[in-house]
Amino acid sequence: MTRTQLIEERFKVRKPVLSRGEDKVITPGLPHQNNLQQVGYKLLSMLSFKGRKAEEVSRVLVSACLWNDSVESKSKGYNVSPQTVRNYVEEQGTEVIEKLLESMRRISMEILKGVKEVDISIDWTTKTWYGKPVEGLGSSAKGNSWNYATATTKYQNMVLLLAFVPQVNGMSKDEIVKLLMEQIVGMGFKVGLVTLDAGFYTVEVLKFISQFKFVIGVPVGDVKIYEEFDGEYTTNSKRHKKEEQVKFRLLVYGKEIVKKRKKTVVYFARATNLDLPKREVLKLYNKVRSPIETSYRNIKAFLPFTSSTKFIFRELIFVLAMIFYSLYTVFKNVMTREEFRLLLILCFLDDLSDLKDFIFNLEETLINTIDLFLWR
Protein backbone atom coordinates (compact mmCIF):
# COMPACT_ATOMS: atom_id res chain seq x y z
CA MET A 1 0.00 0.00 0.00
CA THR A 2 1.42 3.40 -1.01
CA ARG A 3 1.80 6.34 1.39
CA THR A 4 -1.09 8.14 -0.39
CA GLN A 5 -3.33 5.08 0.03
CA LEU A 6 -2.40 4.84 3.72
CA ILE A 7 -3.44 8.48 4.22
CA GLU A 8 -6.71 7.96 2.33
CA GLU A 9 -7.42 4.91 4.51
CA ARG A 10 -6.63 6.85 7.68
CA PHE A 11 -8.88 9.77 6.77
CA LYS A 12 -11.92 7.79 5.65
CA VAL A 13 -15.19 9.17 6.96
CA ARG A 14 -15.45 8.67 10.69
CA LYS A 15 -17.76 10.18 13.25
CA PRO A 16 -15.90 10.54 16.56
CA VAL A 17 -18.00 9.44 19.52
CA LEU A 18 -17.20 9.76 23.20
CA SER A 19 -16.52 6.35 24.68
CA ARG A 20 -18.79 5.31 27.52
CA GLY A 21 -17.49 6.75 30.76
CA GLU A 22 -14.84 8.90 29.01
CA ASP A 23 -14.38 12.38 30.47
CA LYS A 24 -15.11 15.33 28.22
CA VAL A 25 -12.21 17.66 27.61
CA ILE A 26 -14.43 20.76 27.59
CA THR A 27 -14.30 22.55 30.92
CA PRO A 28 -16.47 25.68 30.81
CA GLY A 29 -16.04 28.63 33.11
CA LEU A 30 -12.88 29.94 34.68
CA PRO A 31 -9.70 27.90 34.20
CA HIS A 32 -9.54 26.48 37.71
CA GLN A 33 -6.35 24.60 38.57
CA ASN A 34 -8.25 21.29 38.52
CA ASN A 35 -9.47 22.02 35.00
CA LEU A 36 -5.92 22.65 33.79
CA GLN A 37 -4.66 19.54 35.55
CA GLN A 38 -7.42 17.62 33.77
CA VAL A 39 -6.14 19.00 30.47
CA GLY A 40 -2.59 18.00 31.41
CA TYR A 41 -3.57 14.42 32.24
CA LYS A 42 -5.77 14.26 29.15
CA LEU A 43 -2.83 15.27 26.98
CA LEU A 44 -0.73 12.41 28.30
CA SER A 45 -3.58 9.92 27.84
CA MET A 46 -4.04 11.06 24.22
CA LEU A 47 -0.44 10.06 23.54
CA SER A 48 -1.24 6.36 23.71
CA PHE A 49 2.26 4.96 23.38
CA LYS A 50 2.90 1.47 24.72
CA GLY A 51 6.12 0.23 26.27
CA ARG A 52 8.48 0.68 29.21
CA LYS A 53 9.41 4.26 28.26
CA ALA A 54 5.95 5.27 26.98
CA GLU A 55 5.24 7.85 29.70
CA GLU A 56 8.69 9.44 29.39
CA VAL A 57 8.29 9.71 25.61
CA SER A 58 4.87 11.34 26.02
CA ARG A 59 6.21 13.84 28.54
CA VAL A 60 9.11 14.73 26.25
CA LEU A 61 6.72 15.52 23.40
CA VAL A 62 4.30 17.50 25.58
CA SER A 63 7.15 19.43 27.18
CA ALA A 64 8.68 20.27 23.78
CA CYS A 65 5.32 21.67 22.65
CA LEU A 66 4.80 23.73 25.80
CA TRP A 67 8.26 25.27 25.57
CA ASN A 68 8.26 25.47 21.76
CA ASP A 69 11.64 23.73 22.11
CA SER A 70 13.35 20.80 20.38
CA VAL A 71 12.33 17.23 21.17
CA GLU A 72 15.99 16.27 21.39
CA SER A 73 16.68 18.97 23.99
CA LYS A 74 13.70 18.05 26.17
CA SER A 75 14.48 14.34 26.15
CA LYS A 76 17.52 15.00 28.35
CA GLY A 77 15.30 16.01 31.26
CA TYR A 78 13.33 12.76 31.22
CA ASN A 79 16.15 10.20 31.20
CA VAL A 80 15.33 9.04 27.70
CA SER A 81 17.49 9.32 24.60
CA PRO A 82 16.31 11.22 21.49
CA GLN A 83 16.66 7.99 19.52
CA THR A 84 14.26 6.22 21.90
CA VAL A 85 11.68 8.98 21.33
CA ARG A 86 12.15 8.66 17.57
CA ASN A 87 11.81 4.86 17.73
CA TYR A 88 8.52 5.07 19.66
CA VAL A 89 7.07 7.61 17.22
CA GLU A 90 8.21 5.76 14.10
CA GLU A 91 6.83 2.44 15.37
CA GLN A 92 3.57 3.60 16.96
CA GLY A 93 3.04 7.04 15.42
CA THR A 94 0.18 6.17 13.06
CA GLU A 95 -2.02 4.82 15.87
CA VAL A 96 -1.21 7.76 18.15
CA ILE A 97 -1.97 10.28 15.39
CA GLU A 98 -5.37 8.60 14.88
CA LYS A 99 -6.24 9.09 18.53
CA LEU A 100 -5.01 12.69 18.59
CA LEU A 101 -7.08 13.59 15.51
CA GLU A 102 -10.15 11.94 17.00
CA SER A 103 -9.65 13.99 20.17
CA MET A 104 -9.24 17.17 18.12
CA ARG A 105 -12.50 16.56 16.29
CA ARG A 106 -14.26 15.67 19.54
CA ILE A 107 -13.26 19.00 21.09
CA SER A 108 -14.65 20.93 18.12
CA MET A 109 -17.84 18.84 18.04
CA GLU A 110 -18.45 19.47 21.72
CA ILE A 111 -18.14 23.23 21.22
CA LEU A 112 -20.37 23.06 18.12
CA LYS A 113 -23.03 20.95 19.84
CA GLY A 114 -26.38 21.80 18.26
CA VAL A 115 -24.83 23.43 15.19
CA LYS A 116 -26.00 21.77 11.97
CA GLU A 117 -24.35 23.89 9.25
CA VAL A 118 -20.84 25.37 9.14
CA ASP A 119 -18.96 27.73 6.84
CA ILE A 120 -15.45 26.42 6.33
CA SER A 121 -12.09 27.65 5.16
CA ILE A 122 -9.54 25.32 3.58
CA ASP A 123 -5.84 26.03 3.29
CA TRP A 124 -2.45 24.46 3.80
CA THR A 125 0.63 25.54 5.66
CA THR A 126 4.25 24.65 4.97
CA LYS A 127 7.12 23.86 7.33
CA THR A 128 10.44 24.05 5.52
CA TRP A 129 13.39 21.73 6.14
CA TYR A 130 16.79 23.08 5.15
CA GLY A 131 18.70 19.82 5.34
CA LYS A 132 18.86 16.79 3.08
CA PRO A 133 15.73 16.36 0.87
CA VAL A 134 13.25 13.78 2.14
CA GLU A 135 11.36 11.42 -0.16
CA GLY A 136 7.57 11.29 -0.01
CA LEU A 137 6.86 14.96 0.64
CA GLY A 138 4.14 16.56 -1.46
CA SER A 139 5.50 20.03 -2.00
CA SER A 140 6.97 22.25 -4.66
CA ALA A 141 10.19 22.36 -2.64
CA LYS A 142 11.10 18.87 -3.90
CA GLY A 143 11.43 17.20 -0.53
CA ASN A 144 12.46 20.20 1.57
CA SER A 145 9.14 20.98 3.23
CA TRP A 146 6.11 19.40 4.86
CA ASN A 147 2.64 20.54 3.76
CA TYR A 148 -0.42 20.17 5.99
CA ALA A 149 -3.97 21.04 4.91
CA THR A 150 -6.72 21.89 7.39
CA ALA A 151 -10.37 22.91 7.33
CA THR A 152 -11.59 25.33 10.01
CA THR A 153 -14.79 27.07 10.99
CA LYS A 154 -15.34 30.16 13.12
CA TYR A 155 -17.86 29.94 15.94
CA GLN A 156 -18.39 32.44 18.77
CA ASN A 157 -15.00 34.08 18.23
CA MET A 158 -13.27 30.68 18.18
CA VAL A 159 -11.54 29.20 15.13
CA LEU A 160 -12.13 25.47 15.38
CA LEU A 161 -10.19 22.74 13.60
CA LEU A 162 -12.48 20.23 11.89
CA ALA A 163 -10.31 18.29 9.45
CA PHE A 164 -6.67 17.59 8.66
CA VAL A 165 -4.69 15.97 5.84
CA PRO A 166 -0.90 15.77 5.33
CA GLN A 167 0.14 16.20 1.70
CA VAL A 168 2.42 13.58 0.18
CA ASN A 169 3.76 12.95 -3.30
CA GLY A 170 1.07 11.85 -5.72
CA MET A 171 -1.76 13.58 -3.84
CA SER A 172 -3.58 16.14 -6.00
CA LYS A 173 -5.27 19.31 -4.76
CA ASP A 174 -8.77 18.01 -5.42
CA GLU A 175 -7.96 14.83 -3.45
CA ILE A 176 -6.93 16.98 -0.49
CA VAL A 177 -10.15 19.01 -0.67
CA LYS A 178 -12.28 15.86 -1.01
CA LEU A 179 -10.65 14.21 2.02
CA LEU A 180 -11.18 17.33 4.14
CA MET A 181 -14.82 17.65 3.07
CA GLU A 182 -15.47 13.95 3.71
CA GLN A 183 -14.18 14.32 7.26
CA ILE A 184 -16.50 17.29 7.92
CA VAL A 185 -19.57 15.60 6.43
CA GLY A 186 -18.65 12.47 8.40
CA MET A 187 -18.85 14.54 11.59
CA GLY A 188 -22.50 15.22 10.80
CA PHE A 189 -22.22 18.81 9.55
CA LYS A 190 -23.79 20.35 6.49
CA VAL A 191 -21.39 22.67 4.65
CA GLY A 192 -22.82 26.15 4.07
CA LEU A 193 -19.95 27.94 2.33
CA VAL A 194 -16.46 26.83 1.30
CA THR A 195 -13.62 29.34 0.94
CA LEU A 196 -10.25 28.38 -0.51
CA ASP A 197 -6.95 30.08 -1.23
CA ALA A 198 -5.74 30.67 -4.80
CA GLY A 199 -3.34 27.73 -4.37
CA PHE A 200 -6.33 25.41 -4.83
CA TYR A 201 -7.45 26.97 -8.10
CA THR A 202 -7.62 24.01 -10.51
CA VAL A 203 -10.31 22.69 -12.85
CA GLU A 204 -10.66 19.54 -10.73
CA VAL A 205 -11.17 21.48 -7.49
CA LEU A 206 -13.68 23.82 -9.15
CA LYS A 207 -15.69 20.85 -10.43
CA PHE A 208 -15.81 19.29 -6.99
CA ILE A 209 -16.67 22.39 -4.93
CA SER A 210 -19.34 23.54 -7.41
CA GLN A 211 -21.77 21.28 -5.53
CA PHE A 212 -21.39 23.66 -2.56
CA LYS A 213 -21.63 27.42 -2.23
CA PHE A 214 -18.04 28.54 -2.70
CA VAL A 215 -15.60 31.41 -3.08
CA ILE A 216 -12.07 30.57 -4.20
CA GLY A 217 -9.09 32.79 -4.86
CA VAL A 218 -7.92 33.04 -8.47
CA PRO A 219 -4.40 33.99 -9.61
CA VAL A 220 -4.90 37.16 -11.66
CA GLY A 221 -2.15 36.01 -13.99
CA ASP A 222 -4.32 33.02 -14.97
CA VAL A 223 -7.33 35.10 -16.01
CA LYS A 224 -5.29 38.09 -17.25
CA ILE A 225 -7.97 40.64 -16.36
CA TYR A 226 -6.43 43.75 -14.81
CA GLU A 227 -9.52 45.87 -14.24
CA GLU A 228 -12.71 45.84 -12.19
CA PHE A 229 -14.78 42.91 -13.45
CA ASP A 230 -17.91 40.98 -12.50
CA GLY A 231 -19.11 38.46 -15.04
CA GLU A 232 -19.08 34.92 -16.39
CA TYR A 233 -15.72 33.30 -17.07
CA THR A 234 -14.58 29.91 -18.38
CA THR A 235 -11.31 28.23 -17.45
CA ASN A 236 -8.74 27.79 -20.20
CA SER A 237 -6.58 25.00 -18.82
CA LYS A 238 -4.35 23.50 -21.50
CA ARG A 239 -4.52 20.11 -19.78
CA HIS A 240 -8.27 19.84 -20.34
CA LYS A 241 -10.50 19.63 -23.40
CA LYS A 242 -12.99 22.37 -24.18
CA GLU A 243 -15.93 20.36 -22.83
CA GLU A 244 -14.01 19.72 -19.57
CA GLN A 245 -13.54 23.41 -18.71
CA VAL A 246 -15.54 25.02 -15.88
CA LYS A 247 -17.72 28.13 -16.03
CA PHE A 248 -18.12 30.37 -13.02
CA ARG A 249 -18.72 33.93 -11.92
CA LEU A 250 -15.45 35.85 -11.80
CA LEU A 251 -14.91 38.90 -9.61
CA VAL A 252 -11.83 41.10 -10.10
CA TYR A 253 -11.12 44.08 -7.86
CA GLY A 254 -8.22 46.44 -7.33
CA LYS A 255 -6.47 47.63 -4.17
CA GLU A 256 -4.29 50.69 -4.01
CA ILE A 257 -0.94 50.11 -2.32
CA VAL A 258 2.09 52.32 -1.78
CA LYS A 259 5.30 50.85 -3.19
CA LYS A 260 8.54 52.81 -3.20
CA ARG A 261 6.53 55.96 -2.37
CA LYS A 262 4.36 55.46 -5.43
CA LYS A 263 0.70 54.48 -5.42
CA THR A 264 0.04 51.33 -7.40
CA VAL A 265 -3.19 49.40 -7.99
CA VAL A 266 -2.89 45.64 -7.45
CA TYR A 267 -5.68 43.38 -8.74
CA PHE A 268 -7.14 40.31 -7.05
CA ALA A 269 -9.66 37.79 -8.37
CA ARG A 270 -12.24 35.45 -6.86
CA ALA A 271 -14.35 32.69 -8.41
CA THR A 272 -17.80 32.01 -6.95
CA ASN A 273 -21.27 30.63 -7.57
CA LEU A 274 -22.93 33.00 -5.07
CA ASP A 275 -25.70 35.23 -6.41
CA LEU A 276 -24.89 38.19 -4.17
CA PRO A 277 -23.59 41.73 -4.82
CA LYS A 278 -19.86 41.79 -5.49
CA ARG A 279 -19.06 43.68 -2.29
CA GLU A 280 -20.99 41.20 -0.15
CA VAL A 281 -19.21 38.21 -1.75
CA LEU A 282 -15.77 39.71 -1.08
CA LYS A 283 -16.75 40.64 2.48
CA LEU A 284 -18.05 37.11 3.11
CA TYR A 285 -14.85 35.57 1.72
CA ASN A 286 -12.66 37.65 4.03
CA LYS A 287 -14.89 36.91 7.03
CA VAL A 288 -14.72 33.14 6.58
CA ARG A 289 -11.21 32.96 5.17
CA SER A 290 -9.03 35.23 7.29
CA PRO A 291 -9.32 33.33 10.64
CA ILE A 292 -7.49 30.28 9.23
CA GLU A 293 -4.23 32.25 9.05
CA THR A 294 -4.58 33.10 12.74
CA SER A 295 -5.13 29.44 13.56
CA TYR A 296 -1.88 28.46 11.77
CA ARG A 297 0.09 31.07 13.72
CA ASN A 298 -1.29 29.71 16.99
CA ILE A 299 -0.62 26.10 16.00
CA LYS A 300 2.99 26.92 15.14
CA ALA A 301 3.37 28.61 18.53
CA PHE A 302 3.05 25.11 20.04
CA LEU A 303 5.04 23.33 17.35
CA PRO A 304 8.28 21.79 18.65
CA PHE A 305 11.47 21.35 16.68
CA THR A 306 13.22 18.11 15.77
CA SER A 307 16.19 16.93 13.76
CA SER A 308 14.21 13.89 12.60
CA THR A 309 13.38 13.90 8.88
CA LYS A 310 10.88 11.04 9.15
CA PHE A 311 7.48 11.91 7.74
CA ILE A 312 5.59 10.22 10.59
CA PHE A 313 7.59 12.13 13.23
CA ARG A 314 6.97 15.50 11.59
CA GLU A 315 3.30 14.68 11.13
CA LEU A 316 2.84 13.65 14.76
CA ILE A 317 4.35 16.80 16.25
CA PHE A 318 2.19 18.98 13.97
CA VAL A 319 -0.95 17.08 15.01
CA LEU A 320 0.10 17.39 18.65
CA ALA A 321 0.50 21.15 18.19
CA MET A 322 -3.04 21.22 16.75
CA ILE A 323 -4.29 19.49 19.90
CA PHE A 324 -2.68 22.20 22.06
CA TYR A 325 -4.32 24.84 19.89
CA SER A 326 -7.72 23.11 20.15
CA LEU A 327 -7.43 22.93 23.95
CA TYR A 328 -6.39 26.58 24.06
CA THR A 329 -9.60 27.58 22.23
CA VAL A 330 -11.58 26.22 25.20
CA PHE A 331 -9.95 28.79 27.51
CA LYS A 332 -9.43 31.52 24.91
CA ASN A 333 -12.05 33.88 26.34
CA VAL A 334 -10.53 33.89 29.83
CA MET A 335 -6.78 33.82 29.21
CA THR A 336 -4.15 34.55 26.61
CA ARG A 337 -2.25 31.84 24.74
CA GLU A 338 0.90 32.45 26.77
CA GLU A 339 -1.02 32.34 30.07
CA PHE A 340 -2.49 29.02 28.98
CA ARG A 341 0.97 27.75 28.10
CA LEU A 342 2.51 28.89 31.40
CA LEU A 343 -0.27 27.42 33.55
CA LEU A 344 0.04 24.09 31.76
CA ILE A 345 3.79 24.13 32.32
CA LEU A 346 3.07 24.44 36.06
CA CYS A 347 1.04 21.23 35.81
CA PHE A 348 4.17 19.40 34.66
CA LEU A 349 6.39 19.73 37.72
CA ASP A 350 9.34 18.20 35.89
CA ASP A 351 9.62 21.47 34.01
CA LEU A 352 9.99 23.71 37.06
CA SER A 353 13.76 23.95 36.64
CA ASP A 354 13.18 25.21 33.11
CA LEU A 355 10.51 27.56 34.43
CA LYS A 356 13.04 29.08 36.83
CA ASP A 357 15.40 29.79 33.90
CA PHE A 358 12.49 31.16 31.88
CA ILE A 359 11.48 33.61 34.62
CA PHE A 360 15.12 34.64 35.14
CA ASN A 361 15.53 35.36 31.42
CA LEU A 362 12.24 37.25 31.39
CA GLU A 363 13.36 39.36 34.34
CA GLU A 364 16.73 40.06 32.67
CA THR A 365 14.98 41.15 29.46
CA LEU A 366 12.68 43.46 31.43
CA ILE A 367 15.65 45.08 33.24
CA ASN A 368 17.50 45.61 29.96
CA THR A 369 14.40 47.18 28.41
CA ILE A 370 13.99 49.56 31.37
CA ASP A 371 17.68 50.54 31.15
CA LEU A 372 17.26 51.25 27.45
CA PHE A 373 14.36 53.61 28.07
CA LEU A 374 16.22 55.37 30.94
CA TRP A 375 19.15 56.12 28.63
CA ARG A 376 16.92 57.80 26.04
Secondary structure, DSSP 4 states (H G I P E B T S, - for coil): --HHHHHHHHTS-----PPTTPPPS---SS--HHHHHHHHHHHHHHS---STTHHHHHHHHHHHHHHT-BHHHHHGGGT--HHHHHHHHHHHHHHHHHHHHHHHHHHHHHHTTT--EEEEEEEEEEEE--SS--TTB-STTSSSEEEEEEEEEEETTEEEEEEEEEEBTT--HHHHHHHHHHHHHHTTPEEEEEEE-GGG--HHHHHHHTTSEEEEEE-HHHHT--S-EEEEEE---TTS-GGG--EEEEEEEEEEEEETTEEEEEEEEEEE---S-HHHHHHHHHHHHTHHHHHHHHHHHT--B-S---HHHHHHHHHHHHHHHHHHHHHTTTS-HHHHHHHHHHH-GGGHHHHHHHHHHHHHHHHHHHHHHHT-
